[in-house]
Structure formats: C-alpha cells, structure tokens
C-alpha cells in the first residue's frame, strides 16, 4: 500500500464482477487489490517482453559460463614453485 496509486477505468464482464464481489465478501480484501494482484501476475509472467536491465550473462549457455563445472585450482606447492627467489 506504500506506492502511489493512479485511478483508471477497467471494464469487466458481469461474471468477473460477481466473482470478485463474492471473493471480497468472503475475504474482505478489496476488489481493487485483486485486480492489482492479477496485473502483477501478468507482468511477472511476461517480464521477458518488457524493457529493463539486461543481464550480462543472458546470451551465454551454462557451459560457456562454466556453470556446474568444478573449479580446478593449483595447489599451494604448484603456485609456490614458480615464485622461488
């Protein structure tokens, strides 16, 4: 409820309004809140179609990124062998 809300008009079918009113009567959640929740669900489901920040890794496969592969690390002895004075 912390965000500013903008008034808009939405046209619903009679069965939709009847179902929302019944849901409101049983739960006391405002109808407008159910409509906002439904819109949020649609936006989440279609978020890939909306502009936004793009990950640097979206265009790479897991293999290319090394996901799921064990990291091989040199032992301390191997690293020290090249640094002798």
BELNORDA-V779159 format. One record per backbone hydrogen bond with DSSP energy under -1.0 kcal/mol. NH is the residue of the N-H (numbers start at 1). CO is the residue of the C=O. E is the energy in kcal/mol with one decimal. If there is no record, write none. Layout:
nh->NH co->CO e->E
nh->NH co->CO e->E
This chain:
nh->17 co->13 e->-2.3
nh->18 co->14 e->-2.6
nh->19 co->15 e->-2.4
nh->20 co->16 e->-2.6
nh->21 co->17 e->-2.6
nh->22 co->18 e->-2.2
nh->23 co->19 e->-2.5
nh->24 co->20 e->-2.6
nh->25 co->21 e->-2.6
nh->26 co->22 e->-1.9
nh->27 co->23 e->-2.1
nh->28 co->24 e->-3.3
nh->34 co->30 e->-1.5
nh->35 co->31 e->-2.2
nh->36 co->32 e->-2.5
nh->37 co->33 e->-2.5
nh->38 co->34 e->-2.3
nh->39 co->35 e->-2.3
nh->40 co->36 e->-2.6
nh->41 co->37 e->-2.2
nh->42 co->38 e->-2.0
nh->43 co->39 e->-2.6
nh->44 co->40 e->-2.6
nh->45 co->41 e->-2.4
nh->46 co->42 e->-1.7
nh->47 co->44 e->-1.3
nh->49 co->46 e->-2.1
nh->50 co->47 e->-1.4
nh->60 co->57 e->-1.5
nh->65 co->61 e->-1.7
nh->67 co->62 e->-2.6
nh->69 co->66 e->-1.4
nh->79 co->75 e->-2.2
nh->80 co->76 e->-2.5
nh->81 co->77 e->-1.6
nh->83 co->80 e->-1.5
